[in-house]
Amino acid sequence: MKQNGSAETLRLTDSWFRHHGLTYFVPEERVAVRAAMRPRRMVRVGLVVVIVAVAAGVALAWVTGDVGTGPALLLTLGGAAAGWYALTAMRFRPILVWAMGRTFGSLHRLLPMALRALPLLLLFMTFLFINAEVWEMSANLHPGALWLVTLLFGGSAVAFLLVRLPEEVDRIDDDVDAAFLHRTCARTPLEAACAELVAEARDEGSTDPAEYAQVTGFERWNLVLALLVIQATQVVLIALAVFAFFLVFGSIVMTDGVQLGWTGEQSLHNLPWLPNVSAELVKVALFLSAFSALYVTVSTVTDETYRKQFFGTVLREIERAVGMRAVYLALRARESAQVRSQ
């Protein structure tokens, strides 16, 4: 492959990476992300966010009289600001767009998986739903406290995924060979380059592209973040299904007398547009759906059956990224060597 041909292949591959949510695989994008992560820049942004969030949290707690709303709003605004900074300065938007598109584009496969997972989950959660202690605890939580508990469950699920998902990526790049590279580069801009580089390594003893398979740094976290978004979206959809189920189920079977007896309230706060749904029922359904999100998150990573259902198709995308990156780096290395030799 001539040098001009290699440059064009690299350019097309960079475009392919950006389009498929692999922003950090492109060297120019990594330079921009490193600049965004400079301590001085992040400290300035962080200070502004903290000042605004604290002021808003104190104001909301004072207006509502609920102290718990202050920390809850502080955490929410801090998370929103971090998300905005990641989407813009840290080039996370293409990763998010691809991962969300990948998730919603495969809803026809996600629905059967959810239908297999939901029955056991609902069976387990229903025993908690018809428990007087759960109703007493959840229904008597102030909105701020319930908000904090929901954030705690969500944050715990994300932290668990950030610890375990890198293991999925590391497991893939351990077994890369010529067949792996040919399979993952097929029907991509690197298909011809892969065949040429593998042949050169076999016939001329040049560097094997498989030696570049170990994914590290920003590129490793690119794959982890893509997996995180896909997994989190699936879990949220299941949690919403659990929430809707308990709203419907509770509005049918949980009479006002039962709710009053289990919550210890003097009267219920029925929603004006849904007379059969009380605010207490919404609180219980929200608490259990948030708990189910954490439960599903742990199950999908630790249980082999769930893992195959939720990660099967996605891991093939990660394999393709790992294989393409190895060939991409080998091609860049060869082009750099040719430039230095001229």
C-alpha positions as a Python dict, from the first residue, in 0.01 Angstrom:
ca = {
    (1, 'M'): (0, 0, 0),
    (2, 'K'): (148, 335, -102),
    (3, 'Q'): (201, 618, 146),
    (4, 'N'): (-79, 831, -4),
    (5, 'G'): (-307, 530, 13),
    (6, 'S'): (-217, 476, 377),
    (7, 'A'): (-290, 840, 461),
    (8, 'E'): (-631, 817, 296),
    (9, 'T'): (-705, 494, 480),
    (10, 'L'): (-613, 657, 810),
    (11, 'R'): (-834, 956, 732),
    (12, 'L'): (-1131, 734, 650),
    (13, 'T'): (-1068, 529, 963),
    (14, 'D'): (-1064, 844, 1178),
    (15, 'S'): (-1402, 935, 1033),
    (16, 'W'): (-1526, 581, 1094),
    (17, 'F'): (-1410, 596, 1456),
    (18, 'R'): (-1593, 924, 1517),
    (19, 'H'): (-1912, 794, 1356),
    (20, 'H'): (-1906, 477, 1571),
    (21, 'G'): (-1852, 646, 1906),
    (22, 'L'): (-1476, 582, 1922),
    (23, 'T'): (-1377, 945, 1961),
    (24, 'Y'): (-1074, 880, 2180),
    (25, 'F'): (-927, 646, 1917),
    (26, 'V'): (-848, 955, 1705),
    (27, 'P'): (-516, 1119, 1811),
    (28, 'E'): (-641, 1475, 1753),
    (29, 'E'): (-943, 1414, 1973),
    (30, 'R'): (-725, 1277, 2252),
    (31, 'V'): (-517, 1597, 2244),
    (32, 'A'): (-833, 1804, 2293),
    (33, 'V'): (-950, 1582, 2579),
    (34, 'R'): (-613, 1606, 2755),
    (35, 'A'): (-635, 1984, 2729),
    (36, 'A'): (-985, 1976, 2881),
    (37, 'M'): (-856, 1768, 3172),
    (38, 'R'): (-582, 2010, 3274),
    (39, 'P'): (-614, 2072, 3651),
    (40, 'R'): (-626, 2452, 3620),
    (41, 'R'): (-915, 2442, 3373),
    (42, 'M'): (-1112, 2179, 3565),
    (43, 'V'): (-1065, 2361, 3898),
    (44, 'R'): (-1205, 2686, 3752),
    (45, 'V'): (-1510, 2510, 3612),
    (46, 'G'): (-1555, 2308, 3932),
    (47, 'L'): (-1550, 2617, 4154),
    (48, 'V'): (-1820, 2790, 3949),
    (49, 'V'): (-2038, 2477, 3957),
    (50, 'V'): (-1996, 2431, 4333),
    (51, 'I'): (-2084, 2795, 4407),
    (52, 'V'): (-2397, 2788, 4189),
    (53, 'A'): (-2505, 2444, 4317),
    (54, 'V'): (-2459, 2535, 4684),
    (55, 'A'): (-2653, 2861, 4641),
    (56, 'A'): (-2937, 2682, 4459),
    (57, 'G'): (-2942, 2400, 4716),
    (58, 'V'): (-2959, 2637, 5012),
    (59, 'A'): (-3232, 2844, 4843),
    (60, 'L'): (-3443, 2537, 4764),
    (61, 'A'): (-3403, 2396, 5116),
    (62, 'W'): (-3507, 2730, 5265),
    (63, 'V'): (-3810, 2766, 5035),
    (64, 'T'): (-3937, 2410, 5080),
    (65, 'G'): (-3838, 2365, 5443),
    (66, 'D'): (-3693, 2024, 5349),
    (67, 'V'): (-3324, 2013, 5438),
    (68, 'G'): (-3270, 1701, 5228),
    (69, 'T'): (-3349, 1886, 4905),
    (70, 'G'): (-3033, 2096, 4944),
    (71, 'P'): (-2778, 1810, 4916),
    (72, 'A'): (-2996, 1636, 4657),
    (73, 'L'): (-3001, 1946, 4434),
    (74, 'L'): (-2630, 1999, 4492),
    (75, 'L'): (-2550, 1647, 4371),
    (76, 'T'): (-2792, 1674, 4079),
    (77, 'L'): (-2654, 2004, 3954),
    (78, 'G'): (-2298, 1880, 4004),
    (79, 'G'): (-2373, 1568, 3802),
    (80, 'A'): (-2547, 1773, 3531),
    (81, 'A'): (-2251, 2011, 3507),
    (82, 'A'): (-2007, 1719, 3487),
    (83, 'G'): (-2219, 1566, 3212),
    (84, 'W'): (-2229, 1892, 3017),
    (85, 'Y'): (-1850, 1931, 3046),
    (86, 'A'): (-1800, 1573, 2930),
    (87, 'L'): (-2034, 1621, 2632),
    (88, 'T'): (-1861, 1938, 2514),
    (89, 'A'): (-1502, 1982, 2627),
    (90, 'M'): (-1423, 1612, 2669),
    (91, 'R'): (-1576, 1503, 2336),
    (92, 'F'): (-1818, 1258, 2498),
    (93, 'R'): (-2112, 1348, 2276),
    (94, 'P'): (-2025, 1110, 1984),
    (95, 'I'): (-1981, 826, 2234),
    (96, 'L'): (-2321, 900, 2390),
    (97, 'V'): (-2498, 939, 2054),
    (98, 'W'): (-2358, 612, 1920),
    (99, 'A'): (-2428, 417, 2240),
    (100, 'M'): (-2785, 549, 2269),
    (101, 'G'): (-2847, 480, 1900),
    (102, 'R'): (-2702, 132, 1941),
    (103, 'T'): (-2934, 66, 2236),
    (104, 'F'): (-3258, 198, 2089),
    (105, 'G'): (-3172, 56, 1749),
    (106, 'S'): (-3166, -292, 1902),
    (107, 'L'): (-3486, -267, 2105),
    (108, 'H'): (-3619, -568, 1914),
    (109, 'R'): (-3343, -770, 2083),
    (110, 'L'): (-3363, -584, 2414),
    (111, 'L'): (-3736, -653, 2458),
    (112, 'P'): (-3701, -1035, 2467),
    (113, 'M'): (-3411, -1000, 2711),
    (114, 'A'): (-3618, -774, 2934),
    (115, 'L'): (-3913, -1013, 2920),
    (116, 'R'): (-3684, -1292, 3040),
    (117, 'A'): (-3536, -1082, 3319),
    (118, 'L'): (-3853, -906, 3440),
    (119, 'P'): (-4058, -1198, 3575),
    (120, 'L'): (-3801, -1306, 3836),
    (121, 'L'): (-3724, -943, 3917),
    (122, 'L'): (-4092, -858, 3965),
    (123, 'L'): (-4145, -1171, 4173),
    (124, 'F'): (-3866, -1065, 4405),
    (125, 'M'): (-3975, -700, 4418),
    (126, 'T'): (-4343, -783, 4473),
    (127, 'F'): (-4260, -941, 4809),
    (128, 'L'): (-4105, -609, 4908),
    (129, 'F'): (-4399, -415, 4766),
    (130, 'I'): (-4651, -596, 4984),
    (131, 'N'): (-4441, -537, 5293),
    (132, 'A'): (-4573, -294, 5554),
    (133, 'E'): (-4225, -186, 5668),
    (134, 'V'): (-4127, -85, 5314),
    (135, 'W'): (-4443, 122, 5282),
    (136, 'E'): (-4393, 288, 5618),
    (137, 'M'): (-4032, 374, 5541),
    (138, 'S'): (-4080, 487, 5179),
    (139, 'A'): (-4404, 677, 5219),
    (140, 'N'): (-4271, 877, 5514),
    (141, 'L'): (-3955, 986, 5335),
    (142, 'H'): (-3944, 1357, 5254),
    (143, 'P'): (-3900, 1430, 4882),
    (144, 'G'): (-3541, 1542, 4939),
    (145, 'A'): (-3453, 1223, 5125),
    (146, 'L'): (-3621, 1007, 4859),
    (147, 'W'): (-3430, 1199, 4593),
    (148, 'L'): (-3104, 1134, 4778),
    (149, 'V'): (-3181, 763, 4812),
    (150, 'T'): (-3252, 739, 4438),
    (151, 'L'): (-2923, 915, 4363),
    (152, 'L'): (-2746, 680, 4603),
    (153, 'F'): (-2879, 371, 4423),
    (154, 'G'): (-2796, 520, 4083),
    (155, 'G'): (-2449, 629, 4191),
    (156, 'S'): (-2377, 287, 4340),
    (157, 'A'): (-2481, 119, 4014),
    (158, 'V'): (-2256, 347, 3807),
    (159, 'A'): (-1963, 296, 4045),
    (160, 'F'): (-2008, -81, 4026),
    (161, 'L'): (-2009, -69, 3645),
    (162, 'L'): (-1698, 150, 3635),
    (163, 'V'): (-1517, -111, 3844),
    (164, 'R'): (-1636, -419, 3653),
    (165, 'L'): (-1667, -303, 3291),
    (166, 'P'): (-1291, -253, 3240),
    (167, 'E'): (-1258, -626, 3306),
    (168, 'E'): (-1481, -693, 3004),
    (169, 'V'): (-1255, -481, 2785),
    (170, 'D'): (-938, -642, 2922),
    (171, 'R'): (-1081, -986, 2858),
    (172, 'I'): (-1129, -909, 2487),
    (173, 'D'): (-779, -782, 2406),
    (174, 'D'): (-610, -1088, 2557),
    (175, 'D'): (-679, -1321, 2262),
    (176, 'V'): (-604, -1124, 1947),
    (177, 'D'): (-453, -1308, 1649),
    (178, 'A'): (-457, -1283, 1269),
    (179, 'A'): (-801, -1443, 1240),
    (180, 'F'): (-938, -1201, 1499),
    (181, 'L'): (-797, -904, 1304),
    (182, 'H'): (-936, -1024, 970),
    (183, 'R'): (-1280, -1082, 1123),
    (184, 'T'): (-1302, -747, 1301),
    (185, 'C'): (-1167, -537, 1012),
    (186, 'A'): (-1395, -692, 750),
    (187, 'R'): (-1619, -438, 571),
    (188, 'T'): (-1435, -143, 728),
    (189, 'P'): (-1184, 108, 585),
    (190, 'L'): (-904, -106, 730),
    (191, 'E'): (-995, -433, 558),
    (192, 'A'): (-727, -409, 286),
    (193, 'A'): (-466, -267, 523),
    (194, 'C'): (-529, -552, 767),
    (195, 'A'): (-468, -816, 502),
    (196, 'E'): (-149, -641, 387),
    (197, 'L'): (-4, -587, 735),
    (198, 'V'): (-78, -944, 846),
    (199, 'A'): (82, -1079, 528),
    (200, 'E'): (392, -861, 581),
    (201, 'A'): (423, -981, 940),
    (202, 'R'): (400, -1343, 825),
    (203, 'D'): (624, -1323, 517),
    (204, 'E'): (872, -1046, 595),
    (205, 'G'): (893, -1066, 973),
    (206, 'S'): (767, -711, 1029),
    (207, 'T'): (579, -609, 1342),
    (208, 'D'): (263, -814, 1395),
    (209, 'P'): (-45, -585, 1423),
    (210, 'A'): (-168, -809, 1706),
    (211, 'E'): (110, -665, 1922),
    (212, 'Y'): (-88, -339, 1930),
    (213, 'A'): (-399, -509, 2068),
    (214, 'Q'): (-355, -406, 2431),
    (215, 'V'): (-599, -119, 2486),
    (216, 'T'): (-490, 141, 2741),
    (217, 'G'): (-545, 501, 2843),
    (218, 'F'): (-817, 710, 2686),
    (219, 'E'): (-901, 444, 2429),
    (220, 'R'): (-970, 190, 2702),
    (221, 'W'): (-1198, 436, 2879),
    (222, 'N'): (-1373, 510, 2549),
    (223, 'L'): (-1482, 147, 2532),
    (224, 'V'): (-1574, 143, 2902),
    (225, 'L'): (-1787, 458, 2868),
    (226, 'A'): (-1967, 319, 2563),
    (227, 'L'): (-2046, 1, 2756),
    (228, 'L'): (-2154, 211, 3054),
    (229, 'V'): (-2404, 415, 2851),
    (230, 'I'): (-2549, 106, 2681),
    (231, 'Q'): (-2580, -84, 3007),
    (232, 'A'): (-2720, 214, 3200),
    (233, 'T'): (-2982, 279, 2931),
    (234, 'Q'): (-3098, -83, 2941),
    (235, 'V'): (-3116, -78, 3321),
    (236, 'V'): (-3313, 250, 3323),
    (237, 'L'): (-3565, 107, 3076),
    (238, 'I'): (-3614, -197, 3300),
    (239, 'A'): (-3646, 25, 3609),
    (240, 'L'): (-3912, 233, 3432),
    (241, 'A'): (-4100, -87, 3350),
    (242, 'V'): (-4085, -187, 3718),
    (243, 'F'): (-4206, 159, 3822),
    (244, 'A'): (-4500, 145, 3580),
    (245, 'F'): (-4591, -209, 3691),
    (246, 'F'): (-4609, -116, 4058),
    (247, 'L'): (-4813, 197, 3984),
    (248, 'V'): (-5069, -13, 3798),
    (249, 'F'): (-5054, -306, 4039),
    (250, 'G'): (-5073, -80, 4345),
    (251, 'S'): (-5364, 124, 4211),
    (252, 'I'): (-5559, -202, 4172),
    (253, 'V'): (-5481, -398, 4488),
    (254, 'M'): (-5365, -140, 4745),
    (255, 'T'): (-5687, 4, 4885),
    (256, 'D'): (-5692, 328, 5077),
    (257, 'G'): (-5741, 141, 5404),
    (258, 'V'): (-5433, -76, 5349),
    (259, 'Q'): (-5221, 223, 5251),
    (260, 'L'): (-5333, 422, 5555),
    (261, 'G'): (-5264, 129, 5785),
    (262, 'W'): (-4919, 56, 5641),
    (263, 'T'): (-4800, 415, 5614),
    (264, 'G'): (-4940, 538, 5944),
    (265, 'E'): (-5078, 847, 5770),
    (266, 'Q'): (-5405, 1013, 5863),
    (267, 'S'): (-5498, 1067, 5499),
    (268, 'L'): (-5364, 991, 5153),
    (269, 'H'): (-5245, 1244, 4899),
    (270, 'N'): (-5411, 1125, 4580),
    (271, 'L'): (-5288, 1270, 4253),
    (272, 'P'): (-5557, 1488, 4094),
    (273, 'W'): (-5510, 1347, 3743),
    (274, 'L'): (-5482, 985, 3867),
    (275, 'P'): (-5736, 941, 4149),
    (276, 'N'): (-5638, 577, 4211),
    (277, 'V'): (-5269, 665, 4250),
    (278, 'S'): (-5154, 826, 4572),
    (279, 'A'): (-4831, 1013, 4636),
    (280, 'E'): (-4742, 740, 4887),
    (281, 'L'): (-4778, 475, 4616),
    (282, 'V'): (-4554, 678, 4383),
    (283, 'K'): (-4287, 698, 4654),
    (284, 'V'): (-4291, 323, 4714),
    (285, 'A'): (-4284, 249, 4340),
    (286, 'L'): (-3994, 491, 4290),
    (287, 'F'): (-3796, 345, 4580),
    (288, 'L'): (-3840, -12, 4456),
    (289, 'S'): (-3765, 75, 4093),
    (290, 'A'): (-3443, 249, 4199),
    (291, 'F'): (-3348, -54, 4408),
    (292, 'S'): (-3431, -286, 4117),
    (293, 'A'): (-3199, -81, 3893),
    (294, 'L'): (-2910, -152, 4129),
    (295, 'Y'): (-3010, -519, 4151),
    (296, 'V'): (-3027, -559, 3772),
    (297, 'T'): (-2695, -378, 3729),
    (298, 'V'): (-2517, -620, 3960),
    (299, 'S'): (-2692, -923, 3811),
    (300, 'T'): (-2610, -839, 3450),
    (301, 'V'): (-2238, -827, 3526),
    (302, 'T'): (-2196, -1104, 3783),
    (303, 'D'): (-2451, -1361, 3665),
    (304, 'E'): (-2330, -1547, 3355),
    (305, 'T'): (-2680, -1592, 3208),
    (306, 'Y'): (-2767, -1223, 3241),
    (307, 'R'): (-2421, -1130, 3116),
    (308, 'K'): (-2464, -1324, 2792),
    (309, 'Q'): (-2807, -1173, 2736),
    (310, 'F'): (-2707, -811, 2796),
    (311, 'F'): (-2349, -809, 2667),
    (312, 'G'): (-2352, -1063, 2383),
    (313, 'T'): (-2406, -832, 2086),
    (314, 'V'): (-2232, -531, 2242),
    (315, 'L'): (-1910, -721, 2309),
    (316, 'R'): (-1886, -800, 1938),
    (317, 'E'): (-1877, -426, 1874),
    (318, 'I'): (-1599, -393, 2132),
    (319, 'E'): (-1407, -675, 1963),
    (320, 'R'): (-1430, -490, 1633),
    (321, 'A'): (-1298, -172, 1795),
    (322, 'V'): (-1005, -359, 1951),
    (323, 'G'): (-913, -530, 1623),
    (324, 'M'): (-942, -212, 1417),
    (325, 'R'): (-734, -17, 1667),
    (326, 'A'): (-451, -271, 1648),
    (327, 'V'): (-439, -248, 1267),
    (328, 'Y'): (-480, 131, 1279),
    (329, 'L'): (-184, 173, 1513),
    (330, 'A'): (28, -68, 1309),
    (331, 'L'): (-53, 129, 992),
    (332, 'R'): (32, 462, 1159),
    (333, 'A'): (359, 316, 1287),
    (334, 'R'): (453, 196, 939),
    (335, 'E'): (365, 531, 783),
    (336, 'S'): (575, 716, 1046),
    (337, 'A'): (868, 484, 979),
    (338, 'Q'): (841, 551, 604),
    (339, 'V'): (838, 925, 663),
    (340, 'R'): (1149, 907, 885),
    (341, 'S'): (1335, 697, 627),
    (342, 'Q'): (1282, 952, 348),
}
